[in-house]
Amino acid sequence: MQIILYLSVALIAIAFFVLVIFLSTTLKSFQVTLTSVSKTLTGLEKQLDGVTAETTILLQKTNALADDIKQKTDRLNSVVEAVKDVGTTVTKFNGTLQNITQTVDMQVEESKEKISQIVQWSNIVLELKDKWQARKQQKTTVSLDESKKVRSH
């Protein structure tokens, strides 16, 4: 029975030795994996630092661009207001011009009779002038004819 006991202890020792070797191999493999993960995390940390720096620069540029756009928008708003004011002024001027045109039209309409009479009187005056000039021409022609007759005799 003692041999069985020694054999059992020896078997337990061998099993324990195999277990230790297996655990040692597993732990070494685990150590290699952890070392690889550590290196990867270190690389990721460096990349993350670079991305963070670039993100900070990009955020600063974005803020500067947003401020620039806001300033230009404010200036553009003043231009739009000025154009709007010009449009209002042109509309008012157009209304005033229409009122003046309507007033002139009404006055012309009211003065048509007078204008017609003025045109008629002007025509009469022109006819009288033409007749007067024709008579004057006729008198000049008659007096030239008489003077030619007097010279020929």
GULO-187597 format. One record per residue (C-alpha): residue in one letter; x, y, z; chain. Coordinates in Angstrom, 2 decimals. Layout:
BEGIN
{'A' {X Y Z} 'A'} ...
//
This chain:
BEGIN
{'M' {0.00 0.00 0.00} 'A'} {'Q' {2.83 2.18 0.51} 'A'} {'I' {3.85 1.79 -3.11} 'A'} {'I' {0.44 2.92 -4.18} 'A'} {'L' {0.85 5.89 -1.95} 'A'} {'Y' {4.26 6.67 -3.45} 'A'} {'L' {2.96 6.11 -6.93} 'A'} {'S' {0.01 8.37 -6.21} 'A'} {'V' {2.28 11.07 -4.85} 'A'} {'A' {4.60 10.64 -7.86} 'A'} {'L' {1.59 10.82 -10.22} 'A'} {'I' {0.35 13.94 -8.44} 'A'} {'A' {3.85 15.44 -8.69} 'A'} {'I' {4.00 14.66 -12.43} 'A'} {'A' {0.50 16.09 -12.98} 'A'} {'F' {1.46 19.17 -10.98} 'A'} {'F' {4.68 19.50 -13.06} 'A'} {'V' {2.68 19.24 -16.35} 'A'} {'L' {0.18 21.77 -15.00} 'A'} {'V' {3.03 24.15 -14.07} 'A'} {'I' {4.60 23.76 -17.53} 'A'} {'F' {1.21 24.34 -19.22} 'A'} {'L' {0.48 27.37 -17.04} 'A'} {'S' {3.99 28.69 -17.65} 'A'} {'T' {3.51 28.43 -21.43} 'A'} {'T' {0.08 30.03 -21.21} 'A'} {'L' {1.38 32.85 -19.03} 'A'} {'K' {4.32 33.48 -21.43} 'A'} {'S' {1.88 33.64 -24.35} 'A'} {'F' {-0.35 35.93 -22.32} 'A'} {'Q' {2.71 38.09 -21.53} 'A'} {'V' {3.56 38.38 -25.24} 'A'} {'T' {-0.06 39.33 -25.99} 'A'} {'L' {-0.09 41.92 -23.21} 'A'} {'T' {3.22 43.35 -24.45} 'A'} {'S' {1.75 43.65 -27.96} 'A'} {'V' {-1.40 45.28 -26.57} 'A'} {'S' {0.76 47.68 -24.55} 'A'} {'K' {2.74 48.68 -27.65} 'A'} {'T' {-0.48 49.13 -29.61} 'A'} {'L' {-1.95 51.28 -26.86} 'A'} {'T' {1.23 53.37 -26.75} 'A'} {'G' {0.96 53.92 -30.54} 'A'} {'L' {-2.72 54.75 -30.22} 'A'} {'E' {-1.94 57.19 -27.44} 'A'} {'K' {0.60 58.98 -29.66} 'A'} {'Q' {-1.86 59.04 -32.57} 'A'} {'L' {-4.60 60.31 -30.25} 'A'} {'D' {-2.28 63.10 -29.06} 'A'} {'G' {-1.67 64.06 -32.71} 'A'} {'V' {-5.39 63.93 -33.51} 'A'} {'T' {-6.15 65.99 -30.40} 'A'} {'A' {-3.62 68.64 -31.43} 'A'} {'E' {-5.00 68.76 -34.99} 'A'} {'T' {-8.55 68.88 -33.65} 'A'} {'T' {-7.61 71.81 -31.42} 'A'} {'I' {-6.08 73.68 -34.37} 'A'} {'L' {-9.10 72.86 -36.53} 'A'} {'L' {-11.46 74.07 -33.80} 'A'} {'Q' {-9.52 77.34 -33.51} 'A'} {'K' {-9.67 77.85 -37.28} 'A'} {'T' {-13.37 77.01 -37.28} 'A'} {'N' {-14.01 79.58 -34.54} 'A'} {'A' {-12.01 82.20 -36.45} 'A'} {'L' {-13.94 81.38 -39.62} 'A'} {'A' {-17.25 81.60 -37.75} 'A'} {'D' {-16.25 85.03 -36.39} 'A'} {'D' {-15.25 86.17 -39.89} 'A'} {'I' {-18.54 84.93 -41.34} 'A'} {'K' {-20.45 86.71 -38.56} 'A'} {'Q' {-18.64 89.99 -39.25} 'A'} {'K' {-19.25 89.69 -42.98} 'A'} {'T' {-22.88 88.79 -42.36} 'A'} {'D' {-23.27 91.89 -40.19} 'A'} {'R' {-21.74 94.01 -42.95} 'A'} {'L' {-23.93 92.34 -45.52} 'A'} {'N' {-26.98 93.03 -43.35} 'A'} {'S' {-26.11 96.74 -43.39} 'A'} {'V' {-25.77 96.59 -47.18} 'A'} {'V' {-29.13 94.82 -47.44} 'A'} {'E' {-30.69 97.48 -45.21} 'A'} {'A' {-29.17 100.21 -47.38} 'A'} {'V' {-30.51 98.56 -50.53} 'A'} {'K' {-33.87 98.21 -48.84} 'A'} {'D' {-33.79 101.92 -48.00} 'A'} {'V' {-32.88 102.73 -51.61} 'A'} {'G' {-35.80 100.57 -52.74} 'A'} {'T' {-38.13 102.41 -50.37} 'A'} {'T' {-36.82 105.76 -51.62} 'A'} {'V' {-37.26 104.72 -55.25} 'A'} {'T' {-40.79 103.53 -54.47} 'A'} {'K' {-41.62 106.84 -52.80} 'A'} {'F' {-40.03 108.76 -55.68} 'A'} {'N' {-42.04 106.67 -58.14} 'A'} {'G' {-45.22 107.44 -56.20} 'A'} {'T' {-44.40 111.14 -56.17} 'A'} {'L' {-43.63 111.04 -59.89} 'A'} {'Q' {-46.95 109.33 -60.55} 'A'} {'N' {-48.74 111.99 -58.51} 'A'} {'I' {-46.99 114.74 -60.48} 'A'} {'T' {-47.83 112.99 -63.76} 'A'} {'Q' {-51.47 112.66 -62.73} 'A'} {'T' {-51.55 116.33 -61.71} 'A'} {'V' {-50.01 117.39 -65.03} 'A'} {'D' {-52.44 115.13 -66.90} 'A'} {'M' {-55.36 116.67 -65.04} 'A'} {'Q' {-54.10 120.19 -65.73} 'A'} {'V' {-53.58 119.37 -69.41} 'A'} {'E' {-57.06 117.86 -69.55} 'A'} {'E' {-58.46 121.00 -67.94} 'A'} {'S' {-56.40 123.20 -70.26} 'A'} {'K' {-57.28 121.39 -73.49} 'A'} {'E' {-59.89 123.96 -74.38} 'A'} {'K' {-57.48 126.81 -73.74} 'A'} {'I' {-54.70 125.03 -75.64} 'A'} {'S' {-57.06 124.44 -78.53} 'A'} {'Q' {-57.95 128.12 -78.61} 'A'} {'I' {-54.27 129.08 -78.40} 'A'} {'V' {-53.49 126.77 -81.33} 'A'} {'Q' {-56.36 128.26 -83.34} 'A'} {'W' {-55.22 131.80 -82.59} 'A'} {'S' {-51.67 130.82 -83.46} 'A'} {'N' {-52.84 129.44 -86.79} 'A'} {'I' {-54.78 132.65 -87.47} 'A'} {'V' {-51.74 134.77 -86.57} 'A'} {'L' {-49.54 132.63 -88.85} 'A'} {'E' {-52.05 132.95 -91.70} 'A'} {'L' {-52.21 136.70 -91.21} 'A'} {'K' {-48.42 136.88 -91.22} 'A'} {'D' {-48.24 134.78 -94.39} 'A'} {'K' {-50.87 137.00 -96.06} 'A'} {'W' {-49.09 140.15 -94.93} 'A'} {'Q' {-45.78 138.82 -96.30} 'A'} {'A' {-47.52 137.83 -99.55} 'A'} {'R' {-48.98 141.35 -99.91} 'A'} {'K' {-45.65 142.87 -99.11} 'A'} {'Q' {-44.06 140.64 -101.75} 'A'} {'Q' {-46.79 141.57 -104.20} 'A'} {'K' {-46.28 145.28 -103.52} 'A'} {'T' {-42.55 144.87 -103.99} 'A'} {'T' {-43.11 143.01 -107.25} 'A'} {'V' {-45.60 145.66 -108.47} 'A'} {'S' {-43.26 148.51 -107.59} 'A'} {'L' {-40.38 146.76 -109.40} 'A'} {'D' {-42.58 146.28 -112.44} 'A'} {'E' {-43.56 149.98 -112.39} 'A'} {'S' {-39.96 151.08 -112.06} 'A'} {'K' {-39.01 148.86 -115.02} 'A'} {'K' {-41.82 150.44 -117.03} 'A'} {'V' {-40.69 153.90 -116.10} 'A'} {'R' {-37.12 153.13 -117.16} 'A'} {'S' {-38.15 151.60 -120.41} 'A'} {'H' {-40.12 154.74 -121.42} 'A'} 
//
